[in-house]
Amino acid sequence: MGWNIKQNADGTVSLVDGAAGKPDDAVIFGRGATDTDITWLALRNATGVLTYIYPNATADGVTVANTKP
């Protein structure tokens, strides 16, 4: 088992779990779709759905959503 970093075609970067049977992308890092100053990370839940985590508008907390910022 090992972890690898992968550059994706859409410009995001993934941390990939090398264990057999795991989804390809364990953690994904990227920039906001409408505001590229925003950096987000995405984690997969138990069913494989991506959950995005990024700073809130006032920069004193985080937002968790199922859509990219």
N, C-alpha and C positions, 0 to 999 in steps of 0.2 A: 504494500500500500504506500502510496506517495501522493503528494499534492503537486500540481503543475499550474503554471500561469499561462493563459491562452489569450492572444489578441484576436478578437472577433471581427468579422467583416464590417459590422456596423460601427466600429470604433470603440466598443466597450471592451473590457478586460474581464476574464473569468478566472476564478480559482477552481480548478478541476480536481475532484477526488478520483484517484486512480483505482479505487476498490471496485471489484466486479459487481455489476448489478446496480450501481449508483447512477443517478442522472448525471449527464455530462458536466453541467455547470452547478457547482455547489453554492458559490457566491459570485455575483456579477457586479461590477463597478461601471458607472457610466456618467454622462453629462445630461442635463435636462434637455428635453425635446424642444421646448420653447424658450428656455433661458439657459444657455450653456454655462453660466456661472454656477449653477446648482450641480453639485455632485451627489449621486445617489448610490445606494447599494441594494441589491436584491437578494433575497433568500427564498428557497423553496420550502413550502409547507409539506406535510406528509403525503398529500395527493399530487405534488409536483407543481402547484400553482405558485407563480412568483409573487412575492410581497416586497414592495419598494419602500425604502427607508431614506428620508432626506430631511434637512433642516426646515423648520417652519418659517413662515414669512418674517417673524420678529426675531429669529435667530436665538431664541431662548428655550428651544425644545425641538422635538422631531415630529415628523408626520409619517404615518405608516398607511400605505394605500396599495391597492392592487392595480394601479395605473402609474405609468412613468410620469414624473413631474414635467 
